Amino acid sequence: MRAWFWTLLVFIAAVGAALLLQDHGGNILILVQPWRIEISLTLALILLVTAFVLLYAVLRLLAWLARGPGRLRSWQGRRAQRRDYNLLENAWIHLLEGRLEPADKDLTRLLGKSSSRTSKVLAALASARAAYQRGDAERGERALAQARELMRDDARLRDVVAIVTAELYLDGQRAGEALALLQPVQDASSRHFHATRLLLRAHVQLGNHERVHALARLLLRRGAIDEAQAMQLIEQAVAAQLRAAGAEGFRALWNGLKGDERNLPEIALAAAEVQANANQHEEAGRILENAIAKTMDVRLIQAYGQCPADQVRRRLNKAESWLKSQGDNPILLATMGRLCLTGELWGLAERYLLESMRLRSDVRIHALLGNLYDAQGRAAQATHHWRLASRVAGRLPVSGDAQAPLSQIPGRDALLVPLTADSAAAPETPPISARASVLPAAATETAPETAPGDTGKADDTAGTASGTDAEAYFDTAPIPGVDVSQTSDRPRSAHEPS
């Protein structure tokens, strides 16, 4: 558009000059001894303009020739820049594809040929990353040292080298060295979110729970981290802080937490544990109730069932309100059965445990039922459910030495697996009703219910199935995962641990 404008302007000036000269004819006389030159005014103007144009062209040509060396250097720089760019591009493509050998070759060529300090630093950092991915830590350290030497006093390159080096150190579990590199970067700019995320990783590896909590909060508030990941880190860090602080430092930590943080399962469990250890069982119950109101987590429900006898009524009433909307929750039913066992409410305990067993056969439910029947003096049924518990666990032998200590029983840890909705630690067995047995008919016979004073006859009937040794063991040994002192009113035997 600009060229058209100037062309039109020149044409207008030419037409104007032609009209002006046509009306003002005259001659110009030039006296140069011994010559006398006389030309028309029009020709004189044309010659003057032509001379100006030629002089301008000659001067531009001279200027272009004078700038020749500079243009040559600029062209060579652009060519080297394109070469560096192509080498760096190809190297990163190979690196991202996992082709580490071609990437290393391109980066080595770039380090040897490039005249750009920035390109060399980037190539050294990429070479260090490739070396660490190949497991060549020595070569990676040499590349990082080369990058630190090349960066000199460039602040931007210094931050890049620090962040890349720290990330490689974190991948190698060298959190202390990474922390020393990242802290100055994060202090210089709190909005350097990638450095802050790496700093969070370093504190997680070092177990600095207080800093993990603070940094996860900061990143979550700035939207620089996934919310689920941040809440998981906060949950683990605060739970560890609460357990380490104990009852003395509990209140200060607890008051500093937000409402949604207090209701996270791990935090609620840790807080309830600390309060229970301090004999503040009512406060522990309230903490668990608030958390369960947000999420029906299996761990929270199980922890809610562990309390002294004086808390049973209150917790049982609260659990019954949850049961209105969670009537088919086997974990909640089992927890209510355990509460009833603690409070010696035998009929309710049996009803809740059988209903839970109907929904899902689980090792702990069988153990609790065995303990319930043992407390009522129904030895045959107690032995039957203890035997079912061992079959669900899959490893505990059905018969053996009655005097064998529990610590020497193979597979005893299988009975300590907490009750979960998936129950992945125990093999699946088909749901059973209160009157059905999962044992084969050839292996055992269903023992009839007997009165508390008729235990000898029941023991004889059950003894036909698996022998007196197994009966003696199941009748005397403690049930793994069950606190007998809270769920049974029978006196401790000589074989039970204190």
C-alpha positions, 0 to 999 in steps of 0.5 A: 500500500505504501509503494502505491502511495509513493508511486502516485505521489511521484506521478502527481509531482511529475505532472505538476512540474511538466505543467509548470515548466510548460508555462515558464519556458526559459534558458539557463546559461552556464559559463565555464571558461572557455566554454559557454553552455546554454540549456533550457530550464526543463532539461536542466531540471531533468539533468539535476534530478538524474544526477541526484538519483545516480549519486544516491545509487552510488552511495547505497552501493558503497554502503552495501559493499562496506557492510559486506563483512558484517552481513557475512558474519550474520549469515554464518551466525544464522546458519550455525543457529539453524544447525544448533536448532536442528541438532537440539530438536533431533536430540530431544525427539530421540530423547522423548522417544527413548532412543538414548544413543542417537540423542547422545550423539546429537547432543555431543555434536552440539556441544562440540560445534555450537558457539552459543553458550545457551545452546551448550548449557541446554545440550549439557542438561539434556545429555545429563538426563539421557545419561541418568536414564541409561543408568550412567550416573558418572557421565550424567555428573560430568554433563551437569558439571559442564552445564554449571561451568558454562552458565557463569553468572546468567541468572536464568541459566542458573535457575534452569541448571538448578531445577534440572539437577534437582529433578535428576537428584530426586529421581535418584533419591538424593533429596538432601542435595536436591533441597539445597539446590531448590531452596534458593530458587523457591525463595527468589520467587514463590510463584515458581511452581515447578520448583515448589513442586520439586521442593515438595517431593524433596520434603516428602522423601526426607519425611519433613511432614510440616513442610509437606503440609505447608507446601501442599497447601500453597500449591493447592491454593494456587491451583498448581497441583491436582487436588486429590494428590494434594489432599493425599499428601496433606492427609499423610503428613498431618497424620504423621504429625499428630502421632508424633506430637501425641496428646501434648501437642495435639490441640495446637495441631488440631486447631490449625487444621481446616474443616475438610482436612480434619475429616480426611480418613488418615487424619481422623484415625490418627487424631482418634488414636491420640485421643483414645491413648489419652483416655479421651474416648468421647472426643475420639468418637466425635472425631470419627463421627464427623469423618464418617459423616463425610465418607463411609471409609472402612478404616473409620468404621472399624476404628469406631467399633473399638471403645471401652464399655462405657462408650458402647451405648452412645456409639451404638445409637450413632451407628444405628442412625447410619444403618438406616442409609447403609443397611447393606454395609457388611463392615458397618454391621460387623462394627455394630456387632463388635460394639454389642460384644463389648457391651455384652449385648449378646443377642444384638451382637449375634444378629448384627454379625450373622447379618454381616456374614450373610452379606460377606463371609469374612475371617474377622466376622467368624472370629467375632462369632466364635468369641460370642459363642464362647462367651455364652458357653456354646463351645461347639458353635464357637469352635465351628466359627473359629475353624471357618475363620482359619479356612477363610484365612487359608493358611492356619492349620485346622489341627495341631499342638494345643500348646503351640504359641500363637507366634509360631502358628503358620499364617497367623498374620492372615487373621490380622488383615482388617475388614475391608470392602474388597478384602483383597488379603483373604481368599473369597468364599461364597456368602453363607447364612446363619445356618449354612456351613462352608465346610464339606459335609465329610469334614465336619458336622453341624453341632447342635446348640447346647446350654451353657452347662452342657459343654461337654456333650457339645465338645464330644459332638464336635470332636468327631469332626477334627479331633481333640487337639484342634478343639483344645487349641480353639478352646484356649488360644486367643483369637487373632485380631480380637480383643478378648477382654472387650468382647468376652466376659470369661476369665483369661486362661493360662494360655492367653497373653496378658 
